[in-house]
Structures are given as C-alpha cells and as structure tokens.
Amino acid sequence: MDRAPCRTVLCTIPATSSEARMSQPATAKQAGAPQLVLLLIGSCMPVLGAVLLSPVLPRISEHFASTPGVDVLVPVILTIPALFVALGAPFAGAVADRFDRKRLLIVTMVGYAIAGTATAFFALGGLLGADGWRTPFWLYAAAALAAIPMALLLRQPAAHQEDAHQQDARQEEARDGDRQPWPWRPLLVPSLVTVGGGVVFYTLIVQLAYVLDGVGISDPAVIGGVTALMSLATAVGAGLFAKISGRGARVLLIAEFALSGLGLLLIAATEAVPVIVAGAVLTGFATGLLLPTLLTWAVNRLPFAQRGRGTGLWTGALFLGEFLSPLLIGALAAVTGGLGPSLGVIGVASLVLAALVATVLTVPAAPLNTVPAE
C-alpha cells in the first residue's frame, strides 16, 4: 500500500526496526471497526476548523470591526493552518518514518486540542461565551478525548509485517545507495493545477457565510445548515469518484473545473437565497470530485518508492491554494468592489482552468483506475 497524505496512515504503514524497539510489541490481532473509527477521527481534524468556524465568521468580523484589515484577517483564521500544512506536508512522511507513528499521532492530537481551544479560554473570564463566537473553539477538545482510546486501542505494526512490494522498494533503495529523488518534474503540472484547485475548493468554505450574511441570513444555525448541505454535496461527489475513475484525468478535470466555475458564477449573479444554495451545492459537488481526481492524477504514475514524497508535495500544493484563497478574494473584492464580483472572478478563473486542461496542459487521458507499470 502506498503512503497516502491523510492522517489515517500514521499507524498503518510498516515500522522500521528502530520504531519496533520504541513501540509496544506488535500483535497479530487484526484491526477492526474501533481502530478504523479512531483513525478516521484523526483524519477529520485538519478540516474541523472550517466546519466549526465558518458559520460564525460574520460574528467574529463584527467583534473585531475596528481592527484594520479585518475583512482579510478574519477569513485567514480558517486558512492559516493550511499554510503550515503546505509547508510541512512534504516532510510529514519523513517524520512519520523516523519516529514511532502511534506516539506521534497521540502527541499531535493532544497538541491540536490545546492549540485549538486556546481562544475559547478567554471566555472563562466572562460568561463562558455560551452564545458567543468563541464557543465553537471548545469542540477542538474532542482531539484530546480521542487521544485516550487511541493510546489504548491502536497498535504499531512491526517491521516483519511489510509486504513483498514494500520490501522490494526498500531493497531497491539500498542498492541505489541513496533515497529515491523527489519527483519534482512529474508533479510540476499536477501541483500547479492543484494550487488552483485548492483556491476554488476553499472559496465557498470561507466565503459562503459572508454571502448569506450579505443577503440578510445572519443566524449561525441557518448558515451552518447551508454549509452542511454544501458539504454533503462534496461528500456525494467524492463518493462518486470511484464509479467514474475509469475515465481519464483530462475529461474529469474539464468537467469539474467547469461545474465549479458555473456554481460560483451562479452565486455571484444573484441575491436569491435558493439560487445561492443551488450554486453552493453545485460547487460543492464538483470540488468533491475534483480533489480525488487531482490526487490520483498526481501520484498514480509515480514509482512506489516516490509516492510518499509525491503525496506530500501534492498535499502541500493543495493547502497552499487553500491558504491563498481568502487573500485572493480580499484583493479581488478591493479591486472589483465587493464579494459578489470577486466570486465571479474566481468562477471565471475556474472556467479558464478547464479550458487550459482541454487545450494547453498535458493531462493524460488514460483511465485513473489503472496503475501504470513501474
């Protein structure tokens, strides 16, 4: 199995001999549903902020209304973690290889909970912020709670559990006398397109609450409901990928960027709430398909020994785009005169990306669900 970019592989990829000495003895007992659920919980942590905080962004903006640059700084609350993911993702696999994966996961979960709830502690001096914008930050504490069963139930695989493919890859690296090189050249075009995809993907995650607030929908519960509906569409799109992965990246990317652009243009062109919701659902569905397409296109052609670094580079590109998204929207809003026109510009840019994939960029037409020979 190749090393995926998500947190769920931290305790499943085989350990080195040094790790085996550091960790508890491995057991032949097979992992089950509890281990799967715990690893999925860990993989959800990077996007928890967007889910929890997006509905209250307008309230945060109101609280800091007198702060210069508040229109840009508040949306960056959601995306500044993405910058650090972008910087750290290419090296995350090396860190996981060097240290005990289980201990690393537990330590990072606890640290995540402490950092995430820091803002909420300010509310203790007053009324605990029961209905205030700080309240959602308390839910970051779920990471610390999850760390307890992780420590008890997750197991560190031993080195002898490597499969034949992984052993062959390690032996090949040993014969070469050095590690496989970073796959800069084959990932150049996929990474650049992924930066654009990250901008498109995160645009409505950050801005949808402001769009709804601008048309008179200020109740965080309603905003959260619309955001959840868009997220559901994203999940549906991602789930559909397995059924359509028999098509090539070129065809899929054209359709996904085009649908994303149309959804954003729909939102930019109206103040009718039902139309805004429809545009959000369309964009969410398209971006749900977009991310697995970009990832599979990027790493599917890489040799096994390069896929860990390849997925790290791809993840860095994606989160760089997510970090840039609110900054671009803020700059465009200043130039175009508002949030609506700036969303329209991003929509047009998404359509341009679709056109570039169709006419200029070298994107393979081979089915994505096939693995080329190494």
N, C-alpha and C positions, 0 to 999 in steps of 0.2 A: 504493500500500500504506500502511495506517495504521501509526502508530508503536506497536508492541507494547511491554509493560513489561519484557520479558526482555532479557538482555544480548546476545542474538543480533542485535539490530537495530543495534547501535552502528556496525557497519561496512557496513550495507546501506542505511540511509536516506540520501537525497541530501545532498551537502555544499553549503554556501554558497560564494560566490565567495572569501571570505576563507579558508575552510578549504582550498579548492583551491590557494591560493597556499602554504599552510603544509605541505601534504602532498605526497607524491610524485605525479608525473603519473599520471593515470588511464590505464588501458589498456582496450581494447575486449575483451580476452580475458575470456571468461565464467568465473565462479566454478564450481568443481567440487566433488567429494567432499572433498578436503583442506580447503578453506575451510569447507564445511559442518560437518565434524567439529570443526574448531577453534572455530567459533562455538558449537557445541553444548557443547563442553567448558567454554567460558566461561560459558554459561548454567547449567551444573551447579554452579558454585562456591557460590552462595548456600545451597544445601541440603547441601553436603558435610559441614558440621559435624554435622548431625542424623544422617547416615548413619554417620559415623565414631565419634562420641562417645556416641551413645545406648546402645550395649551396655555401655560402661564407666562409666556414671553411678553405679551402685551402688558400684563400687570408689572412685570419686572421693569419694563420700559417706563411705565408711569411712575414707579417708585424712584427711579434714577433720572427723571425727566430733566433735571437741572444739570446733569453731567454732560460735558461736551462730548460729542460723538456717540451719544447713547444709541442712536439708530444703527450704528455698526457694531458697537461693543456688546450689546445685549445678545444679538444673534450669534456672536462669536462664542458665547457661553457653551453652545451646543457643539461647536466645531473646533475649539482649541484642543480638545483631546485628540481629534483627528490628526492635527499637526504632529503630535508626539507619536501617534501610531504610525504615521507616514515616515517619521524619522527612525523609529525603532523597528518597524516590521522587517526590513531586510536582514536584521541581525537577530530577530527573535528565535529563529531556528537554531542558530549557533548557541544562544544562551540555553535553550532547552536541551541541546545536546551535551552541554558542558556540566550542567547541574541536574540534580535529582528532580524529575518532572513533577512528581507529586508534591514535594515540598515547595517547589517554585509556584505551583498553582495555588496552594493554600496560602502562602505568604502574600501573593499578589491579590487574592480575593480579600484578605483582611485589610491590606493597604488600600485597596479600591474602596472598601466600605468607609474607612476612616477619612480618606480624602473627599469622597462623595458627600458625606454628611457634615463636613466642616461648616458649610454655610448655614445649615439648619440650626447649629448650636447657638447662633446669635439670637434665635427666637426665645431661648430659655430665659433671657433677661426680661422678657415682656410677658405676653400671654400665650407663649408657646406657638404662636403663629398658626392657630388651628385652621384659619381660613386664609392665611396669607400665602405669598408666593414662595416662601421658604419651605412650606410643609412637604412638597414632593421630594425634597432632598433627603428626607428621612428614609425613603424607600431604598436608598443606596445601602442601608444597613443590611438588606437581605443578603448581600455578598458575604458578610461576616457570619450570618446564620448558616449559609450554605457551606461555609468552610468547615463547620463541625462534622456533618456527615461525610464530607469529602475526606477528611482525615481518617474517619473510621472505616469507610466502605471502599474507597478507591485503592487499587493495588498497582504497584510498579512492576511492569513486565521485566523479566530477567533477560540477560543478553542471549541466552541459548534459544529464546523464542523467536529470533529473527527467522524470517522465511528465506527460501533459497535466493530469491531475487535480491533481497537486501544484502545477503552475504556476498553475492556476486558483485554487487555495486561497491561494497567496502573493499573487496579483494582487488577490483579494478583500480580503485583509487590508490591502494597500497602499491600496486605495480607501477602506476604512473609516478609515484614518489611525491605526490602533492595532491591537494584537493582539486576537484573539478573547477574550472573557471566560472566566474559569474556570467550568466547568459545575457550580457548587455545587448548584443546585436539582435538576436531573435526576438527580444522583448521590447525593442525600441518603439516600433509602431503600435503594438498592443498596449504598451504603457501610456503612450501619448493619448491614444483614444480613450483609455481608461480614466485618465485625468479629466477629460471632457465628460465622460460618463458619470464620474463622481460629482461633478458640478451639477449636472442635470438631476441625478438621483437625489441630491440633498437639497435642491432648491425649495421644493414644497415642504419637505420635512421641517425646515426652518421657517419658511415664509407663509405657510398656509394659515397659521393663527393670525398673522397680521392682515392677510387678505380678508379673512372673515371679520376681524375687528373693524376693518375699514368699511364694511357694508352693514355694520350695526350688530354683528353677532359677537358679543363680548363675554358671554357666560363660558367659563372654562370647561364646564361639563359638556356643553354643546360643541365647543371647539375640539375637545377630546374625542367626542363621538365621531365627528367628521374625520379627524386624523386617524382614528381606529379603522374607519371604513376604507380610507386610502391604504392603510397598512394591510388590511385584509386583501385588497386587490393586489398589493405587492406580493403577498404570500401565495395567492392563486397563480399569479404569473410565474413565480419561482417554481411552484409545484408542477406547472405545465411544461417546464423546460425539458424534463425527462422524456416527454412524449414527442417533442418536436426537435430533439437534438440530432435526429437523423439528417437534418438539413445543415448546410454549411454556415459558417460564421458570417459570411458576406450577406446572404439573404436575411438572416436573423437580425443582424445589426442594422441593416437598412430599415427593416420594419420597426424595430424597437426605437431607434432614434426618431423616426418619423412619427410614430404614435406619441412618444414623449413630447415632441415639439408641438403637435396638434393639441394635446391636452393643455400645455402651458399657454398656447395662443388662445384657447377657449377661455381660460381663466382671465387672461389679460384683457379680453374683449368685452367682458360683461360685469355687471354688478348683481345679477340674479343668482341667489344662493343655490338653487337647484342646478344651474349650469356650472357654477363653480365646483359643486360637489361632483358633477359628472366629469369635469375636466381633471379633478384630482384623482378620481378613480381610474380614468384612462391613463394618466401619467403614472400612477402607482402600479398598475398592471404592466405597463411597458417596461418600467425600470425593474420590476421583479423578474422579468425575462432577461433584461439587459445584463445584470451582474453575473449570473452563471455563464452567459454566453461569452462575456469578456474574459472571465477566469479560465474557462475551458479553452478558448482560443489561445490564450497566453501560454498555458503550461502543457497543453496536450502534446505538443510536438517536441518538448524538451526531453533529453535523456533522463532516466530515473535519478541519476546522481545529481542532477541540477535542479530538480523540481522543488526541493525545499527552498533554495535561494530564489528560484523563479517565482514561487508563490509569495515569498516575502517582498520581492520587488513589485509584483502586481498589487499586493495589498498596500504598499507604500504609495503607489500611484493613485489608487482609489481614494485613500484617505487624504492625500494632498488635494485632490479635486473637491472633496467634501469640505476641507478647511477653506479653500478659496471661494467656495460658493457664496457665503454671505458677504464676503469682501467685494466680490464682483457685483452682487446685487446692490450693495450700498453705493458703489461707484457709479453703476448704471442709473440708479434712482436719482443721484445728484445731477447726472447729465440729461436724462430723459424727462425728469420732472415728477417721478413717482414710482411706487412699487409696481403698479399695473404695467406701465410701459417697459420697465426693466424685466419683468417676467416675459413680456413679449419678445424682447431681445434674446433672452435665453432660449425661448421657443424657436426662434428663427435660427439661432446657432445650432440647436439640435437637428433641425432640418438640414442645415448645411453639412453637419457631420454625416448625416445619412447620404447626402449627395456625394461627399468625398469618398465614403466607403464604396459607393456604387461606381465611381468614375476614376478615382485617382489612387487611392490607397491599395496596397497589395494585401488582400484579405483572402485566405483560402476558401475554396468552395467545397472542399471535402467534408463529409458528414462529421459533426462534432462528437458523435458517439462511437467513433472508432479511434483506436490508439495506434499511431504510426509505429512501425518497427524501429527499434533503437539501434 
